[in-house]
Amino acid sequence: METALTRLVGVRHPVVQTGMGWVAGPRLVSATANAGGLGILASATMTLTELEHAIRETRSRTGNPFGVNLRADAHDAAARVDLLIREQVRVASFALAPKPELITKLKAAGIVVIPSVGAARHARKVADWGADAVLVQGNEGGGHTGGIATTLLLPAVVDAVDLPVIAAGGFFDGRGLAAALCYGAAGIAMGTRFLLTHESPVPDAVKQRYLAHDLNGTVVTHKVDGLPHRVLRTELVDRLEHNGNLRGLLRALANARRFRRLTGQPWPTLIREGITLRRHKKLSWAQTIMAANTPMLLRAGLVQGDPAAGVLASGQVVGLLEDLPTCAHLIKNLVTEAEEVLRRNNPS
């Protein structure tokens, strides 16, 4: 299925596996790439050295294009960009808009730059800076999310820029891909659907917990890190929702210490990243401190398999998922269904 996205990045199908922290590693990314989609490594939870190893392992598993998701506000963002250039990674995606000079440097090296945006004005800004495409996620998506539904946000962004637009938030099957293409998107991105695949590294018991939820099984909470965060409804999330702000700040400081030990980053580095995050996201100091919760709470749930001690990011689509397909099976069926839907509605 050829679109502006497949032509831009050199994949067979307009399906993107998002860069989910602790989940999108070499195994999942290479399986997506081998199935003809665009797999994205999640680097925010990796050190620079770990990212280098992950890129090389992914390349050993696939000869197809793949990408790396970077934090534009990371203290070593420039070094990570240099790594992508050295390793000739095909795509650099960003959760926050990267500085114009980083976009210029990546594009000069032939790397496709795809920032995520949450509004039409943000899409226009990064388009002016030279971005090659944009990814737009509606409220239905998991993890950090905005307040506008994909069905409204997507056409607004499509009309705002003359770039390939990737739609995320609420997609899980071929009908969704067909709908996104009809809206004018060049492809779709999925997180929860790829998290619940055979190649996902999430423990099987946790995957079954996801599959047990219905359409009311997620909640958008500010108690994880001070920002809107869509997660599964669990006992821990219920407790977080009822905890006071002081307890949340103390927990965040403890998680910051654990994250520092895990990554080996010195305190000054973590503090600089917190200040940069506060400036980019316009956070209060309390929200900035709470942001330290995110990596460790997600790790406890998604890596250690302990929902009682961690959170499980999830899109609303979790209530419609019933199986754990391979990435190859998922993408093949999704594209086949999309083609059938489009043919049925345009018989000529």
Salt bridges, closest charged atoms under 4 A:
GLU2 OE2 - ARG7 NH1 3.06
GLU52 OE2 - ARG56 NH2 2.86
GLU57 OE2 - ARG61 NE 3.18
ASP73 OD1 - ARG71 NE 3.02
ASP76 OD1 - HIS75 ND1 3.94
ASP76 OD1 - ARG80 NE 2.98
ASP82 OD1 - LYS105 NZ 2.59
GLU87 OE2 - ARG56 NH2 2.85
GLU87 OE1 - ARG59 NH1 3.38
ASP132 OD1 - LYS107 NZ 2.79
ASP173 OD2 - ARG175 NH2 2.73
ASP225 OD2 - HIS144 NE2 2.53
ASP225 OD2 - HIS229 ND1 3.55
GLU235 OE1 - ARG209 NH2 2.86
GLU273 OE1 - ARG71 NH1 3.60
GLU273 OE2 - HIS75 ND1 2.66
ASP323 OD1 - ARG193 NH1 3.05
GLU337 OE2 - ARG175 NE 3.82
